[in-house]
Amino acid sequence: PDGQHRIIFSANGNKIKGFQYNVYGDPSSAAFLIALAVMKPHSHIVIDHLVINPTRIGFFNILKRMNAKICARFSNYNYGEMVGGITVDYSHLKGVDVRPKDIPLCIDEIPLLAVIASKAYGVTRVRGAYQLRQKESDRISMTLRELEKLGVKSKEYEDGFDIIGLSPEGENGKSVADKESESCEPVILDAHGDHRLAMSLGVAACIYKRPIKIVGAQCCTVSFPSFWNILRSVSAFKETPLQEHA
């Protein structure tokens, strides 16, 4: 009568029994380690006990279209969810078109995809991603702004972006952050309080040659508290690129 919606749970006098439920790995979190593996030469990574439902692996399917060496293995069902493993190897990537129909299955990984696209041959186009502007940050503008500091060329649209990746001669690879500079001053990036942008920039810090520091990098603890420790364990980091103040 008051217009409020309610859900009422009643045990009806029955005893509720406990049961064991295994919580398996989140593919959106695994995506950062997978991205590192496909971009870093000589890399090979295996991630087991991962949820691989078709609706959760849209990002992995886009990587396959980019020519990534990535293979999913089904293991078992866990209360209706598909569980398995992912094997990834370093790959020579190519740019692709990410269509509006792709977006719902990879929306959280789009900032990371922009980093990957900067190291793929050709142009990667993302369209239909309007809702990225309503996340913890404007993930379209902020992602492109930070990648521009690394010399990445891009074009912004209301619902997405183009990333101009490597030319056959590796033009974009000769970016500000990739050049062997006489100056060892780090490139200062900003996470803008966005955990997924922070982790995407962390992956970029593993790939680009010049030192990188990330302001506000610890915000990733909201979704992946051990991210920096894990990233350090699988990369060549002697120290993580954390910088709490510009």
C-alpha positions, -999 to +999 in steps of 0.1 A: +000+000+000+029+024+006+044+016-028+075+000-013+087-034-026+096-060+000+109-095+000+099-116+030+118-148+038+101-174+059+115-208+070+080-221+077+092-239+107+117-259+087+153-262+098+178-246+074+208-268+069+243-255+062+263-266+032+297-261+016+300-235-011+333-229-029+339-194-041+360-195-073+381-169-090+366-138-106+375-135-143+374-097-142+402-098-116+421-125-135+419-103-166+448-081-154+472-110-151+460-124-184+466-090-201+501-088-187+509-123-201+497-116-236+517-083-238+550-093-221+574-113-243+581-149-232+552-149-208+531-180-199+505-181-172+479-206-160+450-196-138+429-224-124+397-225-103+381-197-123+345-189-132+342-193-170+305-188-176+299-175-212+285-142-198+317-136-178+344-142-204+335-117-231+369-100-225+387-133-232+368-137-264+379-102-276+415-111-268+411-142-291+398-119-318+430-098-313+450-130-320+458-138-283+470-173-274+444-180-248+426-212-240+398-219-215+394-254-200+362-265-184+365-285-152+332-287-134+299-270-124+296-253-091+259-247-083+252-239-120+284-219-126+310-232-150+345-235-134+378-242-152+411-228-160+427-203-184+461-207-201+477-177-218+509-170-237+526-139-251+510-130-284+514-106-313+481-088-311+461-069-337+435-042-333+398-051-335+364-034-334+346-038-301+309-035-310+280-023-289+268-058-286+301-069-270+301-042-243+277-058-217+301-088-215+333-069-210+323-035-196+346-037-166+376-046-187+374-017-212+401+004-195+424-026-195+415-033-232+427+003-240+461-006-225+463-038-245+452-020-277+482+004-273+504-026-279+484-042-307+491-036-344+466-013-360+436+005-346+412-008-319+377+008-320+353+007-290+317+018-294+285+016-274+302+020-240+282+051-228+279+037-193+317+039-187+312+076-181+291+068-151+315+045-132+339+054-104+354+078-128+346+088-164+365+057-176+365+069-213+381+103-207+403+093-177+417+062-194+426+081-226+441+110-205+464+088-186+475+067-217+483+100-235+510+106-209+526+074-221+525+087-257+495+066-267+475+081-296+437+080-293+405+096-304+376+100-280+339+096-288+308+100-266+304+062-264+339+050-268+373+056-283+399+046-309+433+035-298+460+038-325+483+010-318+516-001-332+524+004-369+544-023-387+575-002-378+564+001-342+557+038-343+535+039-312+559+016-295+584+045-296+563+064-271+573+087-243+573+058-218+590+033-241+620+054-252+652+048-234+654+083-220+684+100-205+661+111-178+650+084-154+622+106-140+590+085-138+559+092-157+532+102-131+498+087-138+466+092-118+441+065-109+414+091-103+400+071-074+390+043-098+401+008-088+399-007-123+418+022-138+445+019-111+450-018-120+450-012-157+477+014-153+496-010-131+496-035-160+509-006-183+537+000-158+549-036-163+549-031-201+563+003-208+601+008-203+602+041-185+595+042-147+559+049-139+543+060-107+505+059-100+489+085-078+461+068-057+470+033-067+459+018-034+422+024-044+423-010-060+420-026-026+382-021-028+380-051-052+414-068-053+433-062-020+463-083-030+466-070-065+500-052-061+516-081-043+504-106-070+515-083-098+549-079-083+552-117-080+545-123-117+564-093-131+598-078-130+589-052-105+614-046-077+589-022-062+553-015-071+545+018-088+526+034-059+526+071-054+500+085-030+506+121-038+515+139-070 
